[in-house]
Amino acid sequence: MSSDSELPVHQVRWLGRPRPDDPAVPTLMLLHGFGSSENDMIAVLPAVGLVLPGVTARVVAVRGPYPAGGRRGHAWFPGPLLEQPPLADIARTGELIARVIRRYATSALLLGFSQGMAAAITTMRRHPDLVDALVGLSGYLYDDAHPGDHQLEVMATSGHGVPAFVGYDPQDPRVPGVALRQAVTFLRAHSALEERTYPGLGHSISMPEIADVARFLRRRLDRRAS
């Protein structure tokens, strides 16, 4: 675990055999949802290993820098959930995650659930070159602008977009439909998007979604390590 004053609290684990000195080993960064923590993401790592046999990757689970008001755990942005914070605070979250990426690698695959999806997208929008791929589950993004938006759009329209996977229930009871559609619309225009819907999922994760995410991650992790 790290509590370096320049970095948010985070934990590092491994899928497969640890190879900390191998620069070719990919890094997978896990970003939790509102009211959760990096410990919850680490807890699911054994299950991730079961659906990704033979894959080697450094896994970094990061803790959101703010308290989750009214709940235990942490948040990626200050203020009430789904109320848009000031752009400076949104940007700060992206910069904190970017620092963790740079601490361990030149780029990483980001996986975020719920508010963690907003944090992952924010990081990609500020630092496209740091993101190898993005997985967003049952989340959203904020209606703002970031320095990397134009670069992402150019990459996507030229056929070289950041690979992205988004999975969600169109009737998610915790994410307003407008916020969900905004995120998906952005990713369609600013990434090489693989989009999956899971009616009846709610604000959760299912085995069919896990299987789809595993297939997406395997393609990216195997390619990154080759």
BELJOKA-V455875 format. One record per pair of residues at least 24 apart in sequence whose C-alpha atoms are under 6 Angstrom apart, sorted by the first residue. I is the first residue (numbers start at 1). GAP is how many residues later the second one is. Records with the same first field share a line. If there is no record, write none. Layout:
BEGIN
I->GAP  GAP
END
This chain:
BEGIN
9->54
10->51  52  53
11->49  50
12->47  48
13->46
14->43  44  45
15->41  42
16->39  40
24->201
25->32  200
26->31  198  199
27->30  31  32  81
28->31  80  81
29->30  31  32  81
30->31  81
31->31  81  85
32->81  84
33->80  81  82  83
34->41  81
35->33  36  37  38  39
36->37  38
37->26  36  37
38->24  25
94->28  29
107->24
108->24
109->24  25
110->24
111->24
112->24
113->24
114->24  25
115->24
125->24
133->29  30  31
134->30
135->29  30  31
136->30
137->29  30
138->30
140->39  40  43
141->42
152->38
153->37
156->34  35
161->30  31
162->29  30
163->29
164->28  29
165->28  29  30
166->29
167->29  30
168->29  30
169->28  29  30  32  33
172->30  31
END
